[in-house]
Amino acid sequence: MSIYCPLCKEVYELSSFGGKTSFKCKCGATISLYQDEIFNQLSDIINTYQAQIEEDEKVTEIKILSDKISHLILNTDLKDVDINIEKEKLKNLIVTNFPDKTYLYELLYESRFKRLWEQFRSCH
């Protein structure tokens, strides 16, 4: 594992410092191994948090489109072909954002849309 000086960017191999917790860089800056460890841990936490935010945004986008399709089925007289276009957009959104969970489209969404259609459209 390596550590670098925040001032001059000189790279040092940690094993060459034999357990010391800080040392002086060639440029004169003091480099603390503990500070670097904290920085790495904070970077990991920030990256995890950012990934969670991105995933939450994708899930929200899917939910909004799903709600829109449900609304179209329940509250409009839009033709089946037009609603199928919206359903295809939702399916593609799931495939793009969560390729390992594409089976959920059929399991959750398609069955819901079919049930709504049968309950509220088939009588028209």
DRENTORKOL-3810 file (N, C-alpha, C; in nm, 4 decimals):
REM DRENTORKOL-3810
@n.u->0.0844; n.v->-0.1179; n.w->0.0000; ca.u->0.0000; ca.v->0.0000; ca.w->0.0000; c.u->0.0886; c.v->0.1238; c.w->0.0000
@n.u->0.0398; n.v->0.2257; n.w->-0.0666; ca.u->0.1167; ca.v->0.3495; ca.w->-0.0792; c.u->0.0420; c.v->0.4649; c.w->-0.0157
@n.u->0.1179; n.v->0.5678; n.w->0.0160; ca.u->0.0621; ca.v->0.6925; ca.w->0.0674; c.u->0.1340; c.v->0.8050; c.w->-0.0058
@n.u->0.0640; n.v->0.9163; n.w->-0.0258; ca.u->0.1285; ca.v->1.0269; ca.w->-0.0957; c.u->0.1225; c.v->1.1536; c.w->-0.0115
@n.u->0.2145; n.v->1.2412; n.w->-0.0391; ca.u->0.2203; ca.v->1.3706; ca.w->0.0286; c.u->0.1141; c.v->1.4612; c.w->-0.0314
@n.u->0.0290; n.v->1.5219; n.w->0.0518; ca.u->-0.0742; ca.v->1.6096; ca.w->-0.0025; c.u->-0.0191; c.v->1.7381; c.w->-0.0640
@n.u->0.1044; n.v->1.7745; n.w->-0.0300; ca.u->0.1619; ca.v->1.8982; ca.w->-0.0848; c.u->0.2335; c.v->1.8756; c.w->-0.2172
@n.u->0.3277; n.v->1.7820; n.w->-0.2192; ca.u->0.4085; ca.v->1.7648; ca.w->-0.3400; c.u->0.3708; c.v->1.6406; c.w->-0.4202
@n.u->0.2818; n.v->1.5592; n.w->-0.3664; ca.u->0.2318; ca.v->1.4369; ca.w->-0.4318; c.u->0.3368; c.v->1.3264; c.w->-0.4429
@n.u->0.4454; n.v->1.3366; n.w->-0.3681; ca.u->0.5462; ca.v->1.2295; ca.w->-0.3633; c.u->0.4803; c.v->1.1039; c.w->-0.3066
@n.u->0.5085; n.v->0.9896; n.w->-0.3675; ca.u->0.4465; ca.v->0.8643; ca.w->-0.3254; c.u->0.5476; c.v->0.7848; c.w->-0.2426
@n.u->0.4991; n.v->0.7314; n.w->-0.1293; ca.u->0.5824; ca.v->0.6503; ca.w->-0.0401; c.u->0.5152; c.v->0.5147; c.w->-0.0191
@n.u->0.5960; n.v->0.4127; n.w->-0.0095; ca.u->0.5469; ca.v->0.2793; ca.w->0.0231; c.u->0.5382; c.v->0.2700; c.w->0.1751
@n.u->0.4230; n.v->0.2325; n.w->0.2279; ca.u->0.4033; ca.v->0.2284; ca.w->0.3725; c.u->0.4961; c.v->0.1303; c.w->0.4427
@n.u->0.5254; n.v->0.0201; n.w->0.3790; ca.u->0.6090; ca.v->-0.0820; ca.w->0.4436; c.u->0.7497; c.v->-0.0308; c.w->0.4731
@n.u->0.7932; n.v->0.0720; n.w->0.4037; ca.u->0.9287; ca.v->0.1240; ca.w->0.4260; c.u->0.9397; c.v->0.2109; c.w->0.5514
@n.u->0.8257; n.v->0.2386; n.w->0.6193; ca.u->0.8297; ca.v->0.3230; ca.w->0.7376; c.u->0.8129; c.v->0.2448; c.w->0.8667
@n.u->0.8091; n.v->0.1150; n.w->0.8594; ca.u->0.8158; ca.v->0.0258; ca.w->0.9738; c.u->0.7265; c.v->0.0596; c.w->1.0921
@n.u->0.6010; n.v->0.0813; n.w->1.0725; ca.u->0.5088; ca.v->0.0999; ca.w->1.1836; c.u->0.4990; c.v->0.2406; c.w->1.2383
@n.u->0.5734; n.v->0.3352; n.w->1.1844; ca.u->0.5603; ca.v->0.4737; ca.w->1.2302; c.u->0.4225; c.v->0.5268; c.w->1.1929
@n.u->0.3707; n.v->0.6185; n.w->1.2744; ca.u->0.2395; ca.v->0.6756; ca.w->1.2449; c.u->0.2483; c.v->0.8065; c.w->1.1674
@n.u->0.3690; n.v->0.8665; n.w->1.1619; ca.u->0.3871; ca.v->0.9870; ca.w->1.0813; c.u->0.5332; c.v->0.9959; c.w->1.0408
@n.u->0.5575; n.v->1.0741; n.w->0.9370; ca.u->0.6940; ca.v->1.0927; ca.w->0.8901; c.u->0.7019; c.v->1.2217; c.w->0.8116
@n.u->0.8239; n.v->1.2650; n.w->0.7854; ca.u->0.8476; ca.v->1.3878; ca.w->0.7095; c.u->0.8711; c.v->1.3529; c.w->0.5631
@n.u->0.8047; n.v->1.4265; n.w->0.4769; ca.u->0.8234; ca.v->1.4120; ca.w->0.3332; c.u->0.9524; c.v->1.4848; c.w->0.2931
@n.u->1.0005; n.v->1.4554; n.w->0.1753; ca.u->1.1182; ca.v->1.5241; ca.w->0.1223; c.u->1.0954; c.v->1.6748; c.w->0.1105
@n.u->0.9684; n.v->1.7155; n.w->0.0938; ca.u->0.9374; ca.v->1.8580; ca.w->0.0800; c.u->0.9246; c.v->1.9265; c.w->0.2166
@n.u->0.9269; n.v->1.8485; n.w->0.3256; ca.u->0.9195; ca.v->1.9039; ca.w->0.4594; c.u->0.7841; c.v->1.8875; c.w->0.5277
@n.u->0.6823; n.v->1.8480; n.w->0.4534; ca.u->0.5490; ca.v->1.8288; ca.w->0.5120; c.u->0.5477; c.v->1.7042; c.w->0.5990
@n.u->0.4699; n.v->1.7085; n.w->0.7054; ca.u->0.4505; ca.v->1.5904; ca.w->0.7895; c.u->0.3298; c.v->1.5144; c.w->0.7365
@n.u->0.3509; n.v->1.3860; n.w->0.7140; ca.u->0.2448; ca.v->1.2999; ca.w->0.6626; c.u->0.2047; c.v->1.2046; c.w->0.7741
@n.u->0.0762; n.v->1.2073; n.w->0.8096; ca.u->0.0244; ca.v->1.1196; ca.w->0.9139; c.u->-0.0467; c.v->1.0010; c.w->0.8486
@n.u->-0.0047; n.v->0.8824; n.w->0.8846; ca.u->-0.0702; ca.v->0.7631; ca.w->0.8315; c.u->-0.2141; c.v->0.7563; c.w->0.8801
@n.u->-0.2380; n.v->0.8000; n.w->0.9999; ca.u->-0.3721; ca.v->0.7980; ca.w->1.0573; c.u->-0.4655; c.v->0.8889; c.w->0.9774
@n.u->-0.4174; n.v->1.0074; n.w->0.9401; ca.u->-0.4993; ca.v->1.1001; ca.w->0.8616; c.u->-0.5323; c.v->1.0401; c.w->0.7252
@n.u->-0.4350; n.v->0.9740; n.w->0.6644; ca.u->-0.4589; ca.v->0.9125; ca.w->0.5351; c.u->-0.5615; c.v->0.8002; c.w->0.5467
@n.u->-0.5540; n.v->0.7247; n.w->0.6542; ca.u->-0.6499; ca.v->0.6163; ca.w->0.6768; c.u->-0.7915; c.v->0.6725; c.w->0.6931
@n.u->-0.8028; n.v->0.7805; n.w->0.7703; ca.u->-0.9328; ca.v->0.8446; ca.w->0.7881; c.u->-0.9844; c.v->0.8985; c.w->0.6549
@n.u->-0.8953; n.v->0.9589; n.w->0.5775; ca.u->-0.9345; ca.v->1.0107; ca.w->0.4468; c.u->-0.9884; c.v->0.8982; c.w->0.3584
@n.u->-0.9197; n.v->0.7848; n.w->0.3569; ca.u->-0.9643; ca.v->0.6715; ca.w->0.2762; c.u->-1.0994; c.v->0.6194; c.w->0.3241
@n.u->-1.1183; n.v->0.6127; n.w->0.4553; ca.u->-1.2454; ca.v->0.5659; ca.w->0.5082; c.u->-1.3579; c.v->0.6635; c.w->0.4735
@n.u->-1.3309; n.v->0.7923; n.w->0.4861; ca.u->-1.4316; ca.v->0.8924; ca.w->0.4499; c.u->-1.4637; c.v->0.8877; c.w->0.3007
@n.u->-1.3626; n.v->0.8663; n.w->0.2193; ca.u->-1.3849; ca.v->0.8540; ca.w->0.0749; c.u->-1.4750; c.v->0.7356; c.w->0.0451
@n.u->-1.4512; n.v->0.6235; n.w->0.1129; ca.u->-1.5356; ca.v->0.5048; ca.w->0.0945; c.u->-1.6791; c.v->0.5335; c.w->0.1365
@n.u->-1.6967; n.v->0.6019; n.w->0.2490; ca.u->-1.8309; ca.v->0.6354; ca.w->0.2972; c.u->-1.9011; c.v->0.7281; c.w->0.1980
@n.u->-1.8306; n.v->0.8280; n.w->0.1486; ca.u->-1.8889; ca.v->0.9213; ca.w->0.0522; c.u->-1.9269; c.v->0.8493; c.w->-0.0764
@n.u->-1.8392; n.v->0.7617; n.w->-0.1248; ca.u->-1.8695; ca.v->0.6873; ca.w->-0.2471; c.u->-1.9916; c.v->0.5976; c.w->-0.2289
@n.u->-2.0021; n.v->0.5330; n.w->-0.1131; ca.u->-2.1175; ca.v->0.4478; ca.w->-0.0848; c.u->-2.2445; c.v->0.5323; c.w->-0.0790
@n.u->-2.2367; n.v->0.6462; n.w->-0.0141; ca.u->-2.3514; ca.v->0.7370; ca.w->-0.0029; c.u->-2.3946; c.v->0.7868; c.w->-0.1404
@n.u->-2.2992; n.v->0.8255; n.w->-0.2229; ca.u->-2.3314; ca.v->0.8727; ca.w->-0.3577; c.u->-2.3957; c.v->0.7621; c.w->-0.4406
@n.u->-2.3450; n.v->0.6408; n.w->-0.4276; ca.u->-2.4036; ca.v->0.5278; ca.w->-0.5004; c.u->-2.5470; c.v->0.5039; c.w->-0.4548
@n.u->-2.5724; n.v->0.5171; n.w->-0.3252; ca.u->-2.7080; ca.v->0.4983; ca.w->-0.2734; c.u->-2.8018; c.v->0.6072; c.w->-0.3247
@n.u->-2.7533; n.v->0.7303; n.w->-0.3303; ca.u->-2.8340; ca.v->0.8406; ca.w->-0.3829; c.u->-2.8689; c.v->0.8142; c.w->-0.5296
@n.u->-2.7710; n.v->0.7710; n.w->-0.6071; ca.u->-2.7951; ca.v->0.7424; ca.w->-0.7484; c.u->-2.8974; c.v->0.6305; c.w->-0.7643
@n.u->-2.8857; n.v->0.5268; n.w->-0.6829; ca.u->-2.9815; ca.v->0.4166; ca.w->-0.6903; c.u->-3.1214; c.v->0.4637; c.w->-0.6501
@n.u->-3.1289; n.v->0.5449; n.w->-0.5465; ca.u->-3.2584; ca.v->0.5983; ca.w->-0.5027; c.u->-3.3233; c.v->0.6820; c.w->-0.6129
@n.u->-3.2435; n.v->0.7593; n.w->-0.6846; ca.u->-3.2964; ca.v->0.8406; ca.w->-0.7946; c.u->-3.3512; c.v->0.7524; c.w->-0.9059
@n.u->-3.2816; n.v->0.6435; n.w->-0.9356; ca.u->-3.3283; ca.v->0.5498; ca.w->-1.0387; c.u->-3.4590; c.v->0.4842; c.w->-0.9958
@n.u->-3.4675; n.v->0.4440; n.w->-0.8706; ca.u->-3.5892; ca.v->0.3818; ca.w->-0.8187; c.u->-3.7051; c.v->0.4809; c.w->-0.8236
@n.u->-3.6796; n.v->0.6052; n.w->-0.7878; ca.u->-3.7831; ca.v->0.7085; ca.w->-0.7921; c.u->-3.8324; c.v->0.7300; c.w->-0.9345
@n.u->-3.7421; n.v->0.7309; n.w->-1.0294; ca.u->-3.7801; ca.v->0.7478; ca.w->-1.1698; c.u->-3.8706; c.v->0.6325; c.w->-1.2159
@n.u->-3.8381; n.v->0.5112; n.w->-1.1733; ca.u->-3.9201; ca.v->0.3946; ca.w->-1.2066; c.u->-4.0574; c.v->0.4069; c.w->-1.1421
@n.u->-4.0610; n.v->0.4481; n.w->-1.0169; ca.u->-4.1883; ca.v->0.4626; ca.w->-0.9461; c.u->-4.2764; c.v->0.5675; c.w->-1.0133
@n.u->-4.2192; n.v->0.6789; n.w->-1.0514; ca.u->-4.2956; ca.v->0.7854; ca.w->-1.1167; c.u->-4.3572; c.v->0.7357; c.w->-1.2479
@n.u->-4.2777; n.v->0.6646; n.w->-1.3278; ca.u->-4.3300; ca.v->0.6149; ca.w->-1.4546; c.u->-4.4359; c.v->0.5077; c.w->-1.4316
@n.u->-4.4162; n.v->0.4238; n.w->-1.3326; ca.u->-4.5161; ca.v->0.3216; ca.w->-1.2982; c.u->-4.6476; c.v->0.3870; c.w->-1.2553
@n.u->-4.6375; n.v->0.4877; n.w->-1.1719; ca.u->-4.7575; ca.v->0.5603; ca.w->-1.1278; c.u->-4.8273; c.v->0.6281; c.w->-1.2456
@n.u->-4.7492; n.v->0.6798; n.w->-1.3375; ca.u->-4.8061; ca.v->0.7443; ca.w->-1.4560; c.u->-4.8861; c.v->0.6430; c.w->-1.5377
@n.u->-4.8303; n.v->0.5238; n.w->-1.5571; ca.u->-4.8993; ca.v->0.4208; ca.w->-1.6344; c.u->-5.0288; c.v->0.3794; c.w->-1.5641
@n.u->-5.0223; n.v->0.3624; n.w->-1.4344; ca.u->-5.1430; ca.v->0.3282; ca.w->-1.3585; c.u->-5.2483; c.v->0.4375; c.w->-1.3755
@n.u->-5.2043; n.v->0.5615; n.w->-1.3677; ca.u->-5.2957; ca.v->0.6741; ca.w->-1.3873; c.u->-5.3571; c.v->0.6709; c.w->-1.5273
@n.u->-5.2769; n.v->0.6428; n.w->-1.6280; ca.u->-5.3282; ca.v->0.6381; ca.w->-1.7651; c.u->-5.4339; c.v->0.5294; c.w->-1.7818
@n.u->-5.4113; n.v->0.4174; n.w->-1.7181; ca.u->-5.5084; ca.v->0.3084; ca.w->-1.7269; c.u->-5.6375; c.v->0.3463; c.w->-1.6551
@n.u->-5.6233; n.v->0.4018; n.w->-1.5368; ca.u->-5.7400; ca.v->0.4306; ca.w->-1.4533; c.u->-5.8186; c.v->0.5546; c.w->-1.4956
@n.u->-5.7505; n.v->0.6562; n.w->-1.5400; ca.u->-5.8147; ca.v->0.7868; ca.w->-1.5532; c.u->-5.8190; c.v->0.8451; c.w->-1.6944
@n.u->-5.7787; n.v->0.7678; n.w->-1.7921; ca.u->-5.7854; ca.v->0.8194; ca.w->-1.9293; c.u->-5.8502; c.v->0.7150; c.w->-2.0187
@n.u->-5.8787; n.v->0.7558; n.w->-2.1391; ca.u->-5.9286; ca.v->0.6594; ca.w->-2.2367; c.u->-5.8232; c.v->0.6357; c.w->-2.3457
@n.u->-5.6990; n.v->0.6518; n.w->-2.3068; ca.u->-5.5865; ca.v->0.6288; ca.w->-2.3966; c.u->-5.5915; c.v->0.4854; c.w->-2.4483
@n.u->-5.5592; n.v->0.4679; n.w->-2.5720; ca.u->-5.5656; ca.v->0.3349; ca.w->-2.6342; c.u->-5.4584; c.v->0.2428; c.w->-2.5774
@n.u->-5.4874; n.v->0.1159; n.w->-2.5900; ca.u->-5.3978; ca.v->0.0105; ca.w->-2.5417; c.u->-5.2570; c.v->0.0252; c.w->-2.6004
@n.u->-5.2484; n.v->0.0576; n.w->-2.7268; ca.u->-5.1190; ca.v->0.0695; ca.w->-2.7926; c.u->-5.0352; c.v->0.1815; c.w->-2.7296
@n.u->-5.1003; n.v->0.2910; n.w->-2.6934; ca.u->-5.0277; ca.v->0.4031; ca.w->-2.6319; c.u->-4.9800; c.v->0.3688; c.w->-2.4910
@n.u->-5.0630; n.v->0.2978; n.w->-2.4195; ca.u->-5.0226; ca.v->0.2545; ca.w->-2.2850; c.u->-4.9108; c.v->0.1515; c.w->-2.2949
@n.u->-4.9158; n.v->0.0656; n.w->-2.3956; ca.u->-4.8082; ca.v->-0.0325; ca.w->-2.4148; c.u->-4.6745; c.v->0.0359; c.w->-2.4444
@n.u->-4.6787; n.v->0.1477; n.w->-2.5117; ca.u->-4.5553; ca.v->0.2246; ca.w->-2.5371; c.u->-4.4964; c.v->0.2718; c.w->-2.4041
@n.u->-4.5806; n.v->0.3218; n.w->-2.3156; ca.u->-4.5340; ca.v->0.3672; ca.w->-2.1838; c.u->-4.4804; c.v->0.2490; c.w->-2.1015
@n.u->-4.5482; n.v->0.1357; n.w->-2.1131; ca.u->-4.5022; ca.v->0.0162; ca.w->-2.0408; c.u->-4.3663; c.v->-0.0293; c.w->-2.0930
@n.u->-4.3458; n.v->-0.0176; n.w->-2.2220; ca.u->-4.2165; ca.v->-0.0551; ca.w->-2.2810; c.u->-4.1064; c.v->0.0400; c.w->-2.2325
@n.u->-4.1398; n.v->0.1673; n.w->-2.2182; ca.u->-4.0428; ca.v->0.2638; ca.w->-2.1625; c.u->-4.0026; c.v->0.2230; c.w->-2.0213
@n.u->-4.1008; n.v->0.1833; n.w->-1.9418; ca.u->-4.0726; ca.v->0.1401; ca.w->-1.8050; c.u->-3.9849; c.v->0.0161; c.w->-1.8044
@n.u->-4.0180; n.v->-0.0782; n.w->-1.8869; ca.u->-3.9383; ca.v->-0.2019; ca.w->-1.8943; c.u->-3.7939; c.v->-0.1703; c.w->-1.9332
@n.u->-3.7762; n.v->-0.0830; n.w->-2.0315; ca.u->-3.6413; ca.v->-0.0444; ca.w->-2.0749; c.u->-3.5661; c.v->0.0301; c.w->-1.9649
@n.u->-3.6369; n.v->0.1106; n.w->-1.8893; ca.u->-3.5756; ca.v->0.1832; ca.w->-1.7782; c.u->-3.5231; c.v->0.0857; c.w->-1.6730
@n.u->-3.6019; n.v->-0.0157; n.w->-1.6447; ca.u->-3.5590; ca.v->-0.1173; ca.w->-1.5470; c.u->-3.4400; c.v->-0.1951; c.w->-1.6012
@n.u->-3.4453; n.v->-0.2349; n.w->-1.7271; ca.u->-3.3355; ca.v->-0.3107; ca.w->-1.7880; c.u->-3.2068; c.v->-0.2287; c.w->-1.7871
@n.u->-3.2190; n.v->-0.1004; n.w->-1.8157; ca.u->-3.1008; ca.v->-0.0128; ca.w->-1.8198; c.u->-3.0417; c.v->0.0092; c.w->-1.6810
@n.u->-3.1274; n.v->0.0379; n.w->-1.5836; ca.u->-3.0788; ca.v->0.0747; ca.w->-1.4503; c.u->-3.0516; c.v->-0.0436; c.w->-1.3590
@n.u->-3.1251; n.v->-0.1524; n.w->-1.3760; ca.u->-3.1104; ca.v->-0.2690; ca.w->-1.2893; c.u->-3.1150; c.v->-0.3972; c.w->-1.3729
@n.u->-3.0129; n.v->-0.4204; n.w->-1.4555; ca.u->-3.0176; ca.v->-0.5343; ca.w->-1.5473; c.u->-3.0324; c.v->-0.6700; c.w->-1.4774
@n.u->-2.9873; n.v->-0.6806; n.w->-1.3549; ca.u->-2.9989; ca.v->-0.8073; ca.w->-1.2825; c.u->-3.1365; c.v->-0.8256; c.w->-1.2190
@n.u->-3.2247; n.v->-0.7279; n.w->-1.2332; ca.u->-3.3576; ca.v->-0.7358; ca.w->-1.1724; c.u->-3.4692; c.v->-0.7196; c.w->-1.2761
@n.u->-3.4411; n.v->-0.7518; n.w->-1.3994; ca.u->-3.5414; ca.v->-0.7330; ca.w->-1.5048; c.u->-3.6633; c.v->-0.8227; c.w->-1.4846
@n.u->-3.6465; n.v->-0.9336; n.w->-1.4173; ca.u->-3.7587; ca.v->-1.0237; ca.w->-1.3911; c.u->-3.8669; c.v->-0.9542; c.w->-1.3070
@n.u->-3.8288; n.v->-0.8517; n.w->-1.2326; ca.u->-3.9253; ca.v->-0.7807; ca.w->-1.1497; c.u->-4.0295; c.v->-0.7060; c.w->-1.2319
@n.u->-3.9947; n.v->-0.6699; n.w->-1.3555; ca.u->-4.0932; ca.v->-0.6000; ca.w->-1.4375; c.u->-4.2167; c.v->-0.6873; c.w->-1.4552
@n.u->-4.1965; n.v->-0.8085; n.w->-1.5010; ca.u->-4.3100; ca.v->-0.8995; ca.w->-1.5213; c.u->-4.3777; c.v->-0.9323; c.w->-1.3891
@n.u->-4.2985; n.v->-0.9587; n.w->-1.2890; ca.u->-4.3512; ca.v->-1.0012; ca.w->-1.1594; c.u->-4.4348; c.v->-0.8923; c.w->-1.0926
@n.u->-4.3855; n.v->-0.7704; n.w->-1.0918; ca.u->-4.4528; ca.v->-0.6615; ca.w->-1.0202; c.u->-4.5385; c.v->-0.5724; c.w->-1.1093
@n.u->-4.4775; n.v->-0.5196; n.w->-1.2104; ca.u->-4.5432; ca.v->-0.4146; ca.w->-1.2861; c.u->-4.6423; c.v->-0.4672; c.w->-1.3893
@n.u->-4.5999; n.v->-0.5593; n.w->-1.4712; ca.u->-4.6898; ca.v->-0.6072; ca.w->-1.5759; c.u->-4.8159; c.v->-0.6696; c.w->-1.5165
@n.u->-4.7988; n.v->-0.7457; n.w->-1.4090; ca.u->-4.9166; ca.v->-0.8064; ca.w->-1.3455; c.u->-5.0095; c.v->-0.6987; c.w->-1.2876
@n.u->-4.9524; n.v->-0.5932; n.w->-1.2320; ca.u->-5.0342; ca.v->-0.4830; ca.w->-1.1786; c.u->-5.1103; c.v->-0.4128; c.w->-1.2907
@n.u->-5.0424; n.v->-0.3834; n.w->-1.3997; ca.u->-5.1072; ca.v->-0.3138; ca.w->-1.5107; c.u->-5.2176; c.v->-0.4008; c.w->-1.5723
@n.u->-5.1904; n.v->-0.5284; n.w->-1.5835; ca.u->-5.2906; ca.v->-0.6200; ca.w->-1.6384; c.u->-5.4148; c.v->-0.6233; c.w->-1.5492
@n.u->-5.3943; n.v->-0.6322; n.w->-1.4194; ca.u->-5.5061; ca.v->-0.6339; ca.w->-1.3242; c.u->-5.5852; c.v->-0.5035; c.w->-1.3313
@n.u->-5.5182; n.v->-0.3915; n.w->-1.3369; ca.u->-5.5869; ca.v->-0.2626; ca.w->-1.3479; c.u->-5.6675; c.v->-0.2553; c.w->-1.4779
@n.u->-5.6070; n.v->-0.3015; n.w->-1.5847; ca.u->-5.6745; ca.v->-0.2982; ca.w->-1.7147; c.u->-5.8015; c.v->-0.3833; c.w->-1.7100
@n.u->-5.7877; n.v->-0.5040; n.w->-1.6556; ca.u->-5.9033; ca.v->-0.5949; ca.w->-1.6472; c.u->-6.0122; c.v->-0.5387; c.w->-1.5584
@n.u->-5.9763; n.v->-0.4781; n.w->-1.4479; ca.u->-6.0749; ca.v->-0.4262; ca.w->-1.3549; c.u->-6.1430; c.v->-0.2988; c.w->-1.4028
@n.u->-6.0680; n.v->-0.2121; n.w->-1.4676; ca.u->-6.1218; ca.v->-0.0802; ca.w->-1.4975; c.u->-6.1416; c.v->-0.0504; c.w->-1.6455
@n.u->-6.0903; n.v->-0.1343; n.w->-1.7313; ca.u->-6.1035; ca.v->-0.1071; ca.w->-1.8751; c.u->-6.1892; c.v->-0.2103; c.w->-1.9470
@n.u->-6.1906; n.v->-0.3312; n.w->-1.9004; ca.u->-6.2600; ca.v->-0.4358; ca.w->-1.9733; c.u->-6.4117; c.v->-0.4156; c.w->-1.9724
@n.u->-6.4618; n.v->-0.3387; n.w->-1.8777; ca.u->-6.6062; ca.v->-0.3160; ca.w->-1.8689; c.u->-6.6518; c.v->-0.2050; c.w->-1.9633
@n.u->-6.5547; n.v->-0.1336; n.w->-2.0237; ca.u->-6.5923; ca.v->-0.0229; ca.w->-2.1146; c.u->-6.6214; c.v->-0.0719; c.w->-2.2515
END
